Amino acid sequence: MEWYHYFSGFLGGAFLANFVPHFVKGICGDKFPTPFAKPHGKGLSSPTLNVVWALFNLGIGYLFFRFSRFSFQDNLSLITSFAGFAIMSLSSSKRFASKHKE
């Protein structure tokens, strides 16, 4: 595989990690920040908008994985995809930990 396949797997993992909190909050009926909130990225968006944003992230993540030629037999593919997922998860936890303090 070429380097850009691994990079695509990394981005696929990141988009799938971003899918999770927006989808969960949305289907639970809770407001949660999205890029469309006022103020940008800090305000809370409606549950419906969160589900739409989550589904968008799921679709983009899927496309990145398709392009990446992700394979469970390729350890580097697994590692880079997990790294994208882990980095997005950790940065989101840090970012959203302060959402109630602002």
N, C-alpha and C positions, 0 to 999 in steps of 0.2 A: 504494500500500500504506500501511497505517496503521503507526504507530510500534511497536505491539506485535507486528506481523509481523517487523520487524527485530530486536526484542528476542528473539523466539522463535528466529530464525535464529542469533543470538549464542549462546543457550543450547544450541541444537542442535550448533553447532560445538564448544562446551565439552564436552558429553557425548560427542561422537564422539572428541575428543582423549583423554578419560579412558578410553574403550573400549580404545584401542591398547595401553598398557603392561600392563593387566590381562590382556588376551587373549593377548598374546605370552608373558608370563611363565607364564600358566596352561597354554597348550598346549605350552610347553617343559618343563613339570613343575617349575618353580621356585616357591618360596614368595615372596610379595610382599605388602606392606601393603594392607589394605582397611579400610573403616570398621568391620568386624566383628571385627578382630583384638584381642587382649589384649596390652598395653594398647591402648586405642582409637586406631586410626590409626597406631600405631607398631610394634606386633607384626606378625609375618608370618602370613598366611593360607595355607591349602592351595591347591595349583594348581586343584583343582576349584572351590573357592569363588571364586577369581579369574576363572575362565571364566564362572561364573554371574554375578558382578558385572559383568564385561565385557559379557555379553549383555544384562543389564539396562540398562547405559549405552547400548548400541547401540539398543535398543528405544525408550528415552526420547529419545535424540537423533533417531531417525527420526520420532517423533511431533512433536517440536518443529519439525523441518524441514517436515513436512507442513502444520503449522499456519502456518508462516512464509510459505508460498507462495514458497519459494526459487526463484529463476530465474537462470540463467546470463546472461540478457539484461539483468538489473537489476544495475548495478554496485554500488549501495549494499547490495543483498542479499548479493552476493559479499564485499564488504568487511566487513560486520558479522559474517557467518558465519566468515570467516577470522580476524577479530579474536577471536572467542570461542575458536576452535581454538588460535590463537597464545598467547593469555593463559593458557589452561588448560595448554598444553604447557610454557610457560616457568615457570609457578608449580609445576607438577609436577616439572620437572627440578630446580628449586631445593629443593623439599621432599624428594624422594627421594634427592638427592645425599648427604644426611646419614643415610640409613636404616641404613647399616652402622657409623656412628660412635656411635650411641646405645647 
